[in-house]
Amino acid sequence: MFKKKSKTIEWDRENLIPIIRKSICTGEAVVGFKNKNTREFMEIMLITDYTDLEKFVKMYGIEEEIKTEY
């Protein structure tokens, strides 16, 4: 009857890039934002499966492809 509306979290689209960081050794993946100016990475959440990545994309309203760094 009452659906929960999903709100997108606002983020600085001019200075931040969404990035997936993967470990070469363990394969662990985290997703977050990288600052274009300082190259500092801000970790948001651990990715255990594809649904976690979908949740991140919906939460932040990301429409472009997310690059992967190792």
PDB file of N, CA, C, O and CB in Angstrom:
ATOM      1  N   MET A   1       0.808  -1.176   0.000  1.00  0.00           N
ATOM      2  CA  MET A   1       0.000   0.000   0.000  1.00  0.00           C
ATOM      3  C   MET A   1       0.867   1.262   0.000  1.00  0.00           C
ATOM      4  O   MET A   1       0.755   2.098  -0.896  1.00  0.00           O
ATOM      5  CB  MET A   1      -0.928  -0.014   1.188  1.00  0.00           C
ATOM      6  N   PHE A   2       1.715   1.389   0.992  1.00  0.00           N
ATOM      7  CA  PHE A   2       2.614   2.543   1.044  1.00  0.00           C
ATOM      8  C   PHE A   2       4.008   2.072   0.701  1.00  0.00           C
ATOM      9  O   PHE A   2       4.602   1.268   1.418  1.00  0.00           O
ATOM     10  CB  PHE A   2       2.589   3.231   2.444  1.00  0.00           C
ATOM     11  N   LYS A   3       4.527   2.584  -0.412  1.00  0.00           N
ATOM     12  CA  LYS A   3       5.881   2.230  -0.809  1.00  0.00           C
ATOM     13  C   LYS A   3       6.860   3.233  -0.245  1.00  0.00           C
ATOM     14  O   LYS A   3       6.586   4.431  -0.181  1.00  0.00           O
ATOM     15  CB  LYS A   3       6.005   2.159  -2.333  1.00  0.00           C
ATOM     16  N   LYS A   4       7.996   2.724   0.160  1.00  0.00           N
ATOM     17  CA  LYS A   4       9.049   3.602   0.647  1.00  0.00           C
ATOM     18  C   LYS A   4       9.741   4.235  -0.560  1.00  0.00           C
ATOM     19  O   LYS A   4      10.250   3.532  -1.433  1.00  0.00           O
ATOM     20  CB  LYS A   4      10.069   2.822   1.542  1.00  0.00           C
ATOM     21  N   LYS A   5       9.754   5.542  -0.599  1.00  0.00           N
ATOM     22  CA  LYS A   5      10.400   6.241  -1.697  1.00  0.00           C
ATOM     23  C   LYS A   5      11.905   6.236  -1.469  1.00  0.00           C
ATOM     24  O   LYS A   5      12.385   6.531  -0.374  1.00  0.00           O
ATOM     25  CB  LYS A   5       9.862   7.690  -1.830  1.00  0.00           C
ATOM     26  N   SER A   6      12.631   5.899  -2.512  1.00  0.00           N
ATOM     27  CA  SER A   6      14.078   5.894  -2.387  1.00  0.00           C
ATOM     28  C   SER A   6      14.616   7.277  -2.728  1.00  0.00           C
ATOM     29  O   SER A   6      14.364   7.807  -3.811  1.00  0.00           O
ATOM     30  CB  SER A   6      14.710   4.817  -3.299  1.00  0.00           C
ATOM     31  N   LYS A   7      15.345   7.842  -1.808  1.00  0.00           N
ATOM     32  CA  LYS A   7      15.974   9.147  -2.025  1.00  0.00           C
ATOM     33  C   LYS A   7      17.410   8.927  -2.466  1.00  0.00           C
ATOM     34  O   LYS A   7      18.089   8.022  -1.980  1.00  0.00           O
ATOM     35  CB  LYS A   7      15.919  10.027  -0.738  1.00  0.00           C
ATOM     36  N   THR A   8      17.859   9.750  -3.377  1.00  0.00           N
ATOM     37  CA  THR A   8      19.256   9.679  -3.760  1.00  0.00           C
ATOM     38  C   THR A   8      20.053  10.645  -2.901  1.00  0.00           C
ATOM     39  O   THR A   8      19.595  11.737  -2.565  1.00  0.00           O
ATOM     40  CB  THR A   8      19.438   9.992  -5.260  1.00  0.00           C
ATOM     41  N   ILE A   9      21.233  10.222  -2.565  1.00  0.00           N
ATOM     42  CA  ILE A   9      22.133  11.044  -1.761  1.00  0.00           C
ATOM     43  C   ILE A   9      22.911  11.942  -2.716  1.00  0.00           C
ATOM     44  O   ILE A   9      23.483  11.473  -3.699  1.00  0.00           O
ATOM     45  CB  ILE A   9      23.102  10.161  -0.886  1.00  0.00           C
ATOM     46  N   GLU A  10      22.924  13.222  -2.418  1.00  0.00           N
ATOM     47  CA  GLU A  10      23.635  14.186  -3.261  1.00  0.00           C
ATOM     48  C   GLU A  10      25.141  14.072  -3.029  1.00  0.00           C
ATOM     49  O   GLU A  10      25.592  13.862  -1.903  1.00  0.00           O
ATOM     50  CB  GLU A  10      23.151  15.631  -2.972  1.00  0.00           C
ATOM     51  N   TRP A  11      25.914  14.213  -4.115  1.00  0.00           N
ATOM     52  CA  TRP A  11      27.374  14.201  -4.035  1.00  0.00           C
ATOM     53  C   TRP A  11      27.930  15.167  -5.076  1.00  0.00           C
ATOM     54  O   TRP A  11      27.254  15.506  -6.047  1.00  0.00           O
ATOM     55  CB  TRP A  11      27.941  12.760  -4.251  1.00  0.00           C
ATOM     56  N   ASP A  12      29.145  15.597  -4.867  1.00  0.00           N
ATOM     57  CA  ASP A  12      29.786  16.594  -5.721  1.00  0.00           C
ATOM     58  C   ASP A  12      30.205  15.948  -7.040  1.00  0.00           C
ATOM     59  O   ASP A  12      31.266  15.328  -7.120  1.00  0.00           O
ATOM     60  CB  ASP A  12      31.011  17.225  -5.007  1.00  0.00           C
ATOM     61  N   ARG A  13      29.380  16.091  -8.065  1.00  0.00           N
ATOM     62  CA  ARG A  13      29.631  15.449  -9.362  1.00  0.00           C
ATOM     63  C   ARG A  13      30.789  16.101 -10.126  1.00  0.00           C
ATOM     64  O   ARG A  13      31.353  15.485 -11.031  1.00  0.00           O
ATOM     65  CB  ARG A  13      28.370  15.497 -10.215  1.00  0.00           C
ATOM     66  N   GLU A  14      31.145  17.326  -9.775  1.00  0.00           N
ATOM     67  CA  GLU A  14      32.243  18.001 -10.465  1.00  0.00           C
ATOM     68  C   GLU A  14      33.608  17.523  -9.979  1.00  0.00           C
ATOM     69  O   GLU A  14      34.546  17.423 -10.770  1.00  0.00           O
ATOM     70  CB  GLU A  14      32.129  19.503 -10.276  1.00  0.00           C
ATOM     71  N   ASN A  15      33.725  17.227  -8.681  1.00  0.00           N
ATOM     72  CA  ASN A  15      35.034  16.903  -8.111  1.00  0.00           C
ATOM     73  C   ASN A  15      35.210  15.445  -7.712  1.00  0.00           C
ATOM     74  O   ASN A  15      36.325  15.042  -7.379  1.00  0.00           O
ATOM     75  CB  ASN A  15      35.274  17.753  -6.924  1.00  0.00           C
ATOM     76  N   LEU A  16      34.154  14.639  -7.733  1.00  0.00           N
ATOM     77  CA  LEU A  16      34.252  13.249  -7.303  1.00  0.00           C
ATOM     78  C   LEU A  16      33.924  12.290  -8.445  1.00  0.00           C
ATOM     79  O   LEU A  16      33.050  12.561  -9.268  1.00  0.00           O
ATOM     80  CB  LEU A  16      33.320  12.994  -6.121  1.00  0.00           C
ATOM     81  N   ILE A  17      34.640  11.165  -8.480  1.00  0.00           N
ATOM     82  CA  ILE A  17      34.427  10.124  -9.482  1.00  0.00           C
ATOM     83  C   ILE A  17      34.078   8.836  -8.740  1.00  0.00           C
ATOM     84  O   ILE A  17      34.802   8.461  -7.818  1.00  0.00           O
ATOM     85  CB  ILE A  17      35.698   9.933 -10.400  1.00  0.00           C
ATOM     86  N   PRO A  18      32.992   8.142  -9.107  1.00  0.00           N
ATOM     87  CA  PRO A  18      32.710   6.851  -8.484  1.00  0.00           C
ATOM     88  C   PRO A  18      33.709   5.801  -8.971  1.00  0.00           C
ATOM     89  O   PRO A  18      33.948   5.668 -10.171  1.00  0.00           O
ATOM     90  CB  PRO A  18      31.261   6.404  -8.791  1.00  0.00           C
ATOM     91  N   ILE A  19      34.287   5.059  -8.030  1.00  0.00           N
ATOM     92  CA  ILE A  19      35.343   4.094  -8.342  1.00  0.00           C
ATOM     93  C   ILE A  19      35.099   2.803  -7.554  1.00  0.00           C
ATOM     94  O   ILE A  19      34.660   2.843  -6.404  1.00  0.00           O
ATOM     95  CB  ILE A  19      36.752   4.685  -8.014  1.00  0.00           C
ATOM     96  N   ILE A  20      35.391   1.650  -8.191  1.00  0.00           N
ATOM     97  CA  ILE A  20      35.446   0.368  -7.487  1.00  0.00           C
ATOM     98  C   ILE A  20      36.916   0.057  -7.291  1.00  0.00           C
ATOM     99  O   ILE A  20      37.685   0.063  -8.251  1.00  0.00           O
ATOM    100  CB  ILE A  20      34.700  -0.789  -8.281  1.00  0.00           C
ATOM    101  N   ARG A  21      37.312  -0.213  -6.062  1.00  0.00           N
ATOM    102  CA  ARG A  21      38.700  -0.592  -5.773  1.00  0.00           C
ATOM    103  C   ARG A  21      38.734  -2.071  -5.442  1.00  0.00           C
ATOM    104  O   ARG A  21      38.018  -2.535  -4.555  1.00  0.00           O
ATOM    105  CB  ARG A  21      39.294   0.254  -4.601  1.00  0.00           C
ATOM    106  N   LYS A  22      39.584  -2.822  -6.168  1.00  0.00           N
ATOM    107  CA  LYS A  22      39.711  -4.250  -5.942  1.00  0.00           C
ATOM    108  C   LYS A  22      41.135  -4.570  -5.515  1.00  0.00           C
ATOM    109  O   LYS A  22      42.102  -3.989  -6.010  1.00  0.00           O
ATOM    110  CB  LYS A  22      39.326  -5.046  -7.206  1.00  0.00           C
ATOM    111  N   SER A  23      41.235  -5.510  -4.583  1.00  0.00           N
ATOM    112  CA  SER A  23      42.538  -5.984  -4.139  1.00  0.00           C
ATOM    113  C   SER A  23      43.017  -7.061  -5.111  1.00  0.00           C
ATOM    114  O   SER A  23      42.254  -7.957  -5.473  1.00  0.00           O
ATOM    115  CB  SER A  23      42.472  -6.533  -2.677  1.00  0.00           C
ATOM    116  N   ILE A  24      44.261  -6.975  -5.525  1.00  0.00           N
ATOM    117  CA  ILE A  24      44.819  -7.972  -6.424  1.00  0.00           C
ATOM    118  C   ILE A  24      44.972  -9.308  -5.696  1.00  0.00           C
ATOM    119  O   ILE A  24      44.737 -10.362  -6.287  1.00  0.00           O
ATOM    120  CB  ILE A  24      46.176  -7.499  -6.982  1.00  0.00           C
ATOM    121  N   CYS A  25      45.356  -9.273  -4.445  1.00  0.00           N
ATOM    122  CA  CYS A  25      45.619 -10.497  -3.678  1.00  0.00           C
ATOM    123  C   CYS A  25      44.347 -11.227  -3.269  1.00  0.00           C
ATOM    124  O   CYS A  25      44.208 -12.424  -3.520  1.00  0.00           O
ATOM    125  CB  CYS A  25      46.421 -10.166  -2.445  1.00  0.00           C
ATOM    126  N   THR A  26      43.426 -10.516  -2.644  1.00  0.00           N
ATOM    127  CA  THR A  26      42.251 -11.165  -2.066  1.00  0.00           C
ATOM    128  C   THR A  26      41.006 -11.056  -2.933  1.00  0.00           C
ATOM    129  O   THR A  26      40.062 -11.824  -2.744  1.00  0.00           O
ATOM    130  CB  THR A  26      41.966 -10.580  -0.722  1.00  0.00           C
ATOM    131  N   GLY A  27      40.978 -10.136  -3.864  1.00  0.00           N
ATOM    132  CA  GLY A  27      39.805  -9.938  -4.695  1.00  0.00           C
ATOM    133  C   GLY A  27      38.715  -9.132  -4.017  1.00  0.00           C
ATOM    134  O   GLY A  27      37.637  -8.945  -4.581  1.00  0.00           O
ATOM    135  N   GLU A  28      38.987  -8.645  -2.795  1.00  0.00           N
ATOM    136  CA  GLU A  28      38.003  -7.833  -2.075  1.00  0.00           C
ATOM    137  C   GLU A  28      37.748  -6.540  -2.846  1.00  0.00           C
ATOM    138  O   GLU A  28      38.676  -5.906  -3.349  1.00  0.00           O
ATOM    139  CB  GLU A  28      38.489  -7.522  -0.628  1.00  0.00           C
ATOM    140  N   ALA A  29      36.473  -6.165  -2.928  1.00  0.00           N
ATOM    141  CA  ALA A  29      36.105  -4.958  -3.676  1.00  0.00           C
ATOM    142  C   ALA A  29      35.345  -4.001  -2.774  1.00  0.00           C
ATOM    143  O   ALA A  29      34.463  -4.410  -2.020  1.00  0.00           O
ATOM    144  CB  ALA A  29      35.256  -5.314  -4.917  1.00  0.00           C
ATOM    145  N   VAL A  30      35.692  -2.730  -2.859  1.00  0.00           N
ATOM    146  CA  VAL A  30      34.972  -1.665  -2.168  1.00  0.00           C
ATOM    147  C   VAL A  30      34.630  -0.609  -3.204  1.00  0.00           C
ATOM    148  O   VAL A  30      35.327  -0.445  -4.205  1.00  0.00           O
ATOM    149  CB  VAL A  30      35.817  -1.057  -0.984  1.00  0.00           C
ATOM    150  N   VAL A  31      33.548   0.098  -2.944  1.00  0.00           N
ATOM    151  CA  VAL A  31      33.134   1.148  -3.859  1.00  0.00           C
ATOM    152  C   VAL A  31      33.094   2.461  -3.086  1.00  0.00           C
ATOM    153  O   VAL A  31      32.751   2.494  -1.904  1.00  0.00           O
ATOM    154  CB  VAL A  31      31.746   0.826  -4.503  1.00  0.00           C
ATOM    155  N   GLY A  32      33.445   3.526  -3.766  1.00  0.00           N
ATOM    156  CA  GLY A  32      33.460   4.839  -3.132  1.00  0.00           C
ATOM    157  C   GLY A  32      33.712   5.914  -4.169  1.00  0.00           C
ATOM    158  O   GLY A  32      33.466   5.728  -5.360  1.00  0.00           O
ATOM    159  N   PHE A  33      34.207   7.042  -3.690  1.00  0.00           N
ATOM    160  CA  PHE A  33      34.450   8.179  -4.571  1.00  0.00           C
ATOM    161  C   PHE A  33      35.908   8.606  -4.475  1.00  0.00           C
ATOM    162  O   PHE A  33      36.506   8.588  -3.399  1.00  0.00           O
ATOM    163  CB  PHE A  33      33.517   9.355  -4.218  1.00  0.00           C
ATOM    164  N   LYS A  34      36.468   8.990  -5.614  1.00  0.00           N
ATOM    165  CA  LYS A  34      37.837   9.499  -5.679  1.00  0.00           C
ATOM    166  C   LYS A  34      37.777  10.967  -6.050  1.00  0.00           C
ATOM    167  O   LYS A  34      37.108  11.346  -7.012  1.00  0.00           O
ATOM    168  CB  LYS A  34      38.702   8.697  -6.703  1.00  0.00           C
ATOM    169  N   ASN A  35      38.476  11.790  -5.288  1.00  0.00           N
ATOM    170  CA  ASN A  35      38.532  13.217  -5.548  1.00  0.00           C
ATOM    171  C   ASN A  35      39.442  13.460  -6.751  1.00  0.00           C
ATOM    172  O   ASN A  35      40.573  12.974  -6.774  1.00  0.00           O
ATOM    173  CB  ASN A  35      39.037  13.995  -4.296  1.00  0.00           C
ATOM    174  N   LYS A  36      38.968  14.200  -7.747  1.00  0.00           N
ATOM    175  CA  LYS A  36      39.746  14.473  -8.957  1.00  0.00           C
ATOM    176  C   LYS A  36      40.984  15.307  -8.657  1.00  0.00           C
ATOM    177  O   LYS A  36      42.016  15.139  -9.306  1.00  0.00           O
ATOM    178  CB  LYS A  36      38.883  15.187  -9.987  1.00  0.00           C
ATOM    179  N   ASN A  37      40.890  16.207  -7.677  1.00  0.00           N
ATOM    180  CA  ASN A  37      41.986  17.126  -7.389  1.00  0.00           C
ATOM    181  C   ASN A  37      43.046  16.511  -6.499  1.00  0.00           C
ATOM    182  O   ASN A  37      44.235  16.593  -6.807  1.00  0.00           O
ATOM    183  CB  ASN A  37      41.455  18.371  -6.746  1.00  0.00           C
ATOM    184  N   THR A  38      42.636  15.894  -5.397  1.00  0.00           N
ATOM    185  CA  THR A  38      43.598  15.378  -4.420  1.00  0.00           C
ATOM    186  C   THR A  38      43.898  13.899  -4.596  1.00  0.00           C
ATOM    187  O   THR A  38      44.828  13.386  -3.975  1.00  0.00           O
ATOM    188  CB  THR A  38      43.087  15.614  -3.030  1.00  0.00           C
ATOM    189  N   ARG A  39      43.130  13.198  -5.432  1.00  0.00           N
ATOM    190  CA  ARG A  39      43.263  11.753  -5.667  1.00  0.00           C
ATOM    191  C   ARG A  39      42.973  10.932  -4.401  1.00  0.00           C
ATOM    192  O   ARG A  39      43.324   9.755  -4.327  1.00  0.00           O
ATOM    193  CB  ARG A  39      44.674  11.435  -6.176  1.00  0.00           C
ATOM    194  N   GLU A  40      42.340  11.553  -3.424  1.00  0.00           N
ATOM    195  CA  GLU A  40      41.988  10.864  -2.179  1.00  0.00           C
ATOM    196  C   GLU A  40      40.751   9.998  -2.423  1.00  0.00           C
ATOM    197  O   GLU A  40      39.797  10.439  -3.064  1.00  0.00           O
ATOM    198  CB  GLU A  40      41.730  11.889  -1.020  1.00  0.00           C
ATOM    199  N   PHE A  41      40.770   8.751  -1.905  1.00  0.00           N
ATOM    200  CA  PHE A  41      39.659   7.828  -2.071  1.00  0.00           C
ATOM    201  C   PHE A  41      38.824   7.796  -0.801  1.00  0.00           C
ATOM    202  O   PHE A  41      39.364   7.640   0.294  1.00  0.00           O
ATOM    203  CB  PHE A  41      40.164   6.418  -2.425  1.00  0.00           C
ATOM    204  N   MET A  42      37.507   7.941  -0.940  1.00  0.00           N
ATOM    205  CA  MET A  42      36.586   7.892   0.193  1.00  0.00           C
ATOM    206  C   MET A  42      35.754   6.614   0.044  1.00  0.00           C
ATOM    207  O   MET A  42      34.884   6.528  -0.822  1.00  0.00           O
ATOM    208  CB  MET A  42      35.665   9.184   0.255  1.00  0.00           C
ATOM    209  N   GLU A  43      36.031   5.629   0.894  1.00  0.00           N
ATOM    210  CA  GLU A  43      35.347   4.340   0.831  1.00  0.00           C
ATOM    211  C   GLU A  43      33.920   4.476   1.356  1.00  0.00           C
ATOM    212  O   GLU A  43      33.700   5.071   2.411  1.00  0.00           O
ATOM    213  CB  GLU A  43      36.119   3.274   1.638  1.00  0.00           C
ATOM    214  N   ILE A  44      32.947   3.924   0.619  1.00  0.00           N
ATOM    215  CA  ILE A  44      31.548   3.995   1.021  1.00  0.00           C
ATOM    216  C   ILE A  44      31.048   2.641   1.512  1.00  0.00           C
ATOM    217  O   ILE A  44      30.491   2.552   2.606  1.00  0.00           O
ATOM    218  CB  ILE A  44      30.685   4.484  -0.141  1.00  0.00           C
ATOM    219  N   MET A  45      31.239   1.582   0.719  1.00  0.00           N
ATOM    220  CA  MET A  45      30.726   0.279   1.136  1.00  0.00           C
ATOM    221  C   MET A  45      31.492  -0.870   0.498  1.00  0.00           C
ATOM    222  O   MET A  45      32.103  -0.720  -0.560  1.00  0.00           O
ATOM    223  CB  MET A  45      29.257   0.166   0.793  1.00  0.00           C
ATOM    224  N   LEU A  46      31.446  -2.017   1.161  1.00  0.00           N
ATOM    225  CA  LEU A  46      32.063  -3.247   0.685  1.00  0.00           C
ATOM    226  C   LEU A  46      31.127  -3.897  -0.328  1.00  0.00           C
ATOM    227  O   LEU A  46      29.913  -3.927  -0.124  1.00  0.00           O
ATOM    228  CB  LEU A  46      32.374  -4.219   1.867  1.00  0.00           C
ATOM    229  N   ILE A  47      31.683  -4.412  -1.410  1.00  0.00           N
ATOM    230  CA  ILE A  47      30.889  -5.084  -2.437  1.00  0.00           C
ATOM    231  C   ILE A  47      31.098  -6.585  -2.278  1.00  0.00           C
ATOM    232  O   ILE A  47      32.195  -7.093  -2.509  1.00  0.00           O
ATOM    233  CB  ILE A  47      31.286  -4.602  -3.883  1.00  0.00           C
ATOM    234  N   THR A  48      30.045  -7.290  -1.884  1.00  0.00           N
ATOM    235  CA  THR A  48      30.135  -8.745  -1.756  1.00  0.00           C
ATOM    236  C   THR A  48      29.494  -9.454  -2.940  1.00  0.00           C
ATOM    237  O   THR A  48      29.900 -10.560  -3.296  1.00  0.00           O
ATOM    238  CB  THR A  48      29.476  -9.202  -0.464  1.00  0.00           C
ATOM    239  N   ASP A  49      28.498  -8.825  -3.552  1.00  0.00           N
ATOM    240  CA  ASP A  49      27.883  -9.371  -4.758  1.00  0.00           C
ATOM    241  C   ASP A  49      27.292  -8.224  -5.580  1.00  0.00           C
ATOM    242  O   ASP A  49      27.385  -7.058  -5.198  1.00  0.00           O
ATOM    243  CB  ASP A  49      26.785 -10.422  -4.400  1.00  0.00           C
ATOM    244  N   TYR A  50      26.692  -8.572  -6.698  1.00  0.00           N
ATOM    245  CA  TYR A  50      26.188  -7.569  -7.630  1.00  0.00           C
ATOM    246  C   TYR A  50      25.082  -6.708  -7.020  1.00  0.00           C
ATOM    247  O   TYR A  50      24.932  -5.545  -7.396  1.00  0.00           O
ATOM    248  CB  TYR A  50      25.677  -8.245  -8.882  1.00  0.00           C
ATOM    249  N   THR A  51      24.310  -7.259  -6.090  1.00  0.00           N
ATOM    250  CA  THR A  51      23.217  -6.478  -5.488  1.00  0.00           C
ATOM    251  C   THR A  51      23.744  -5.308  -4.670  1.00  0.00           C
ATOM    252  O   THR A  51      23.094  -4.266  -4.589  1.00  0.00           O
ATOM    253  CB  THR A  51      22.349  -7.372  -4.604  1.00  0.00           C
ATOM    254  N   ASP A  52      24.923  -5.470  -4.060  1.00  0.00           N
ATOM    255  CA  ASP A  52      25.527  -4.362  -3.313  1.00  0.00           C
ATOM    256  C   ASP A  52      25.874  -3.209  -4.257  1.00  0.00           C
ATOM    257  O   ASP A  52      25.670  -2.042  -3.924  1.00  0.00           O
ATOM    258  CB  ASP A  52      26.793  -4.840  -2.560  1.00  0.00           C
ATOM    259  N   LEU A  53      26.389  -3.541  -5.411  1.00  0.00           N
ATOM    260  CA  LEU A  53      26.731  -2.510  -6.391  1.00  0.00           C
ATOM    261  C   LEU A  53      25.466  -1.814  -6.905  1.00  0.00           C
ATOM    262  O   LEU A  53      25.457  -0.596  -7.080  1.00  0.00           O
ATOM    263  CB  LEU A  53      27.521  -3.127  -7.568  1.00  0.00           C
ATOM    264  N   GLU A  54      24.415  -2.576  -7.143  1.00  0.00           N
ATOM    265  CA  GLU A  54      23.146  -1.983  -7.568  1.00  0.00           C
ATOM    266  C   GLU A  54      22.600  -1.028  -6.509  1.00  0.00           C
ATOM    267  O   GLU A  54      22.079   0.039  -6.833  1.00  0.00           O
ATOM    268  CB  GLU A  54      22.117  -3.080  -7.866  1.00  0.00           C
ATOM    269  N   LYS A  55      22.723  -1.419  -5.245  1.00  0.00           N
ATOM    270  CA  LYS A  55      22.256  -0.582  -4.133  1.00  0.00           C
ATOM    271  C   LYS A  55      23.027   0.739  -4.104  1.00  0.00           C
ATOM    272  O   LYS A  55      22.432   1.800  -3.911  1.00  0.00           O
ATOM    273  CB  LYS A  55      22.417  -1.328  -2.782  1.00  0.00           C
ATOM    274  N   PHE A  56      24.347   0.679  -4.295  1.00  0.00           N
ATOM    275  CA  PHE A  56      25.182   1.877  -4.319  1.00  0.00           C
ATOM    276  C   PHE A  56      24.757   2.806  -5.456  1.00  0.00           C
ATOM    277  O   PHE A  56      24.624   4.015  -5.262  1.00  0.00           O
ATOM    278  CB  PHE A  56      26.665   1.497  -4.467  1.00  0.00           C
ATOM    279  N   VAL A  57      24.545   2.231  -6.647  1.00  0.00           N
ATOM    280  CA  VAL A  57      24.160   3.023  -7.822  1.00  0.00           C
ATOM    281  C   VAL A  57      22.818   3.707  -7.583  1.00  0.00           C
ATOM    282  O   VAL A  57      22.664   4.882  -7.920  1.00  0.00           O
ATOM    283  CB  VAL A  57      24.087   2.130  -9.083  1.00  0.00           C
ATOM    284  N   LYS A  58      21.852   3.005  -7.014  1.00  0.00           N
ATOM    285  CA  LYS A  58      20.543   3.599  -6.728  1.00  0.00           C
ATOM    286  C   LYS A  58      20.638   4.662  -5.644  1.00  0.00           C
ATOM    287  O   LYS A  58      20.007   5.715  -5.740  1.00  0.00           O
ATOM    288  CB  LYS A  58      19.550   2.520  -6.308  1.00  0.00           C
ATOM    289  N   MET A  59      21.438   4.380  -4.601  1.00  0.00           N
ATOM    290  CA  MET A  59      21.568   5.296  -3.474  1.00  0.00           C
ATOM    291  C   MET A  59      22.108   6.650  -3.902  1.00  0.00           C
ATOM    292  O   MET A  59      21.657   7.687  -3.415  1.00  0.00           O
ATOM    293  CB  MET A  59      22.466   4.697  -2.418  1.00  0.00           C
ATOM    294  N   TYR A  60      23.078   6.640  -4.818  1.00  0.00           N
ATOM    295  CA  TYR A  60      23.731   7.882  -5.225  1.00  0.00           C
ATOM    296  C   TYR A  60      23.291   8.375  -6.605  1.00  0.00           C
ATOM    297  O   TYR A  60      23.785   9.402  -7.070  1.00  0.00           O
ATOM    298  CB  TYR A  60      25.220   7.692  -5.216  1.00  0.00           C
ATOM    299  N   GLY A  61      22.378   7.671  -7.265  1.00  0.00           N
ATOM    300  CA  GLY A  61      21.868   8.113  -8.563  1.00  0.00           C
ATOM    301  C   GLY A  61      22.929   8.179  -9.631  1.00  0.00           C
ATOM    302  O   GLY A  61      22.959   9.129 -10.413  1.00  0.00           O
ATOM    303  N   ILE A  62      23.799   7.194  -9.682  1.00  0.00           N
ATOM    304  CA  ILE A  62      24.904   7.180 -10.644  1.00  0.00           C
ATOM    305  C   ILE A  62      24.400   6.601 -11.961  1.00  0.00           C
ATOM    306  O   ILE A  62      23.780   5.538 -11.986  1.00  0.00           O
ATOM    307  CB  ILE A  62      26.117   6.354 -10.102  1.00  0.00           C
ATOM    308  N   GLU A  63      24.669   7.305 -13.043  1.00  0.00           N
ATOM    309  CA  GLU A  63      24.205   6.874 -14.356  1.00  0.00           C
ATOM    310  C   GLU A  63      25.359   6.435 -15.249  1.00  0.00           C
ATOM    311  O   GLU A  63      25.152   5.662 -16.184  1.00  0.00           O
ATOM    312  CB  GLU A  63      23.430   7.992 -15.027  1.00  0.00           C
ATOM    313  N   GLU A  64      26.565   6.914 -14.978  1.00  0.00           N
ATOM    314  CA  GLU A  64      27.701   6.553 -15.817  1.00  0.00           C
ATOM    315  C   GLU A  64      28.325   5.229 -15.330  1.00  0.00           C
ATOM    316  O   GLU A  64      28.019   4.741 -14.243  1.00  0.00           O
ATOM    317  CB  GLU A  64      28.757   7.690 -15.812  1.00  0.00           C
ATOM    318  N   GLU A  65      29.193   4.680 -16.159  1.00  0.00           N
ATOM    319  CA  GLU A  65      29.876   3.439 -15.811  1.00  0.00           C
ATOM    320  C   GLU A  65      30.884   3.700 -14.688  1.00  0.00           C
ATOM    321  O   GLU A  65      31.555   4.731 -14.678  1.00  0.00           O
ATOM    322  CB  GLU A  65      30.584   2.835 -17.052  1.00  0.00           C
ATOM    323  N   ILE A  66      30.983   2.769 -13.755  1.00  0.00           N
ATOM    324  CA  ILE A  66      31.916   2.898 -12.649  1.00  0.00           C
ATOM    325  C   ILE A  66      33.207   2.179 -13.010  1.00  0.00           C
ATOM    326  O   ILE A  66      33.195   0.984 -13.306  1.00  0.00           O
ATOM    327  CB  ILE A  66      31.311   2.332 -11.337  1.00  0.00           C
ATOM    328  N   LYS A  67      34.320   2.904 -12.984  1.00  0.00           N
ATOM    329  CA  LYS A  67      35.616   2.334 -13.318  1.00  0.00           C
ATOM    330  C   LYS A  67      36.166   1.511 -12.155  1.00  0.00           C
ATOM    331  O   LYS A  67      35.798   1.725 -11.000  1.00  0.00           O
ATOM    332  CB  LYS A  67      36.601   3.441 -13.697  1.00  0.00           C
ATOM    333  N   THR A  68      37.053   0.568 -12.475  1.00  0.00           N
ATOM    334  CA  THR A  68      37.670  -0.285 -11.468  1.00  0.00           C
ATOM    335  C   THR A  68      39.170   0.018 -11.390  1.00  0.00           C
ATOM    336  O   THR A  68      39.846   0.133 -12.413  1.00  0.00           O
ATOM    337  CB  THR A  68      37.426  -1.786 -11.793  1.00  0.00           C
ATOM    338  N   GLU A  69      39.676   0.146 -10.157  1.00  0.00           N
ATOM    339  CA  GLU A  69      41.112   0.348  -9.916  1.00  0.00           C
ATOM    340  C   GLU A  69      41.635  -0.834  -9.127  1.00  0.00           C
ATOM    341  O   GLU A  69      40.915  -1.408  -8.310  1.00  0.00           O
ATOM    342  CB  GLU A  69      41.387   1.688  -9.157  1.00  0.00           C
ATOM    343  N   TYR A  70      42.890  -1.202  -9.367  1.00  0.00           N
ATOM    344  CA  TYR A  70      43.521  -2.288  -8.611  1.00  0.00           C
ATOM    345  C   TYR A  70      44.644  -1.773  -7.777  1.00  0.00           C
ATOM    346  O   TYR A  70      45.294  -2.545  -7.072  1.00  0.00           O
ATOM    347  CB  TYR A  70      44.027  -3.370  -9.533  1.00  0.00           C
TER     348      TYR A  70
END
